[in-house]
Structure formats: structure tokens, C-alpha cells
């Protein structure tokens, strides 16, 4: 069986971090997506997933 990636979320870490940050910010996910630094994206994901909030990673989609 051959598996082919058809589509994927571009910059999935940033998308997931923006979704997580939007819960605690007055800004929407689209604004946060643009202004979050790479370091903040990494820290947000480590903290959020580390606390057991795994639902934010569902914003990244990979279709095979």
C-alpha cells in the first residue's frame, strides 16, 4: 500500500499555539498567528500540552 500526503496545515505549531493563546487573549487566533514569536509558539505548546490540554493540537490537520 502506498500512502500519499494530500494536504496539510501550513505551520501547524503556530496554528495550534494561536488557538491556545486565543483562549486567554482579547485577540483572535488570526491576529495571534501573525504576531506570536517562534519562541512564544514553542513555549505555549510545551506549557499547554504539558498541562494535559491536548485538544489544541487538533487544529493541525494532515490528510493522507
N, C-alpha and C positions, 0 to 999 in steps of 0.2 A: 504494500500500500504506500502510495506517495502522498505526503502531506504538504500542502502549499499554504503559505500565509497570504490571505486575500486582502485583508485590511487590518490596520492597527491604529490605535490612538497615538497621535504625534506627541512627543514629550510627556509620556504617561506620568512620570514622577511629579512634574509641575501641575498637571491636571488634577491629580489626587491631592496634592498639597493645597492647591487653591480651593478645592472642595472642602477640605478640612478647615482651612482658615476662615472660610466664609461663614462658618457657624458662630464665630466669635468676633466678626468684623462688621462694620457698617457697609463695607464694600462688597460688591458681588463677586462671584468666582471669576468672571471675565476680567474685572479690574485687577484682582489679586494675581491672576495668571500672568499679567503683564508686569506687575511691579515686584513680585517676590524674587529675591536674590537666590542664586543657586544654593548658597549656604543655608538660607532660611527654608528652602524646599527640603533639603536633606534633614535639617533639624526637626521640622514639622512632622515629616513622615516617621522618623525614628521615634519621636515622642508619642505621636498619635497611635501608631501601630504597637509600640511598646506598651501602651496602656490598655491594649486589647480592643481598640476601635478599628477593626479590620474592614468595616464597610466602606471606608473611603477608597480602598483600592479597587472597588467595583466600578469606579469611574473610568478605569483604563480597560479598553476592550481590544481583544485580538481575535480575529475571525479566520478560521482555517477552512 
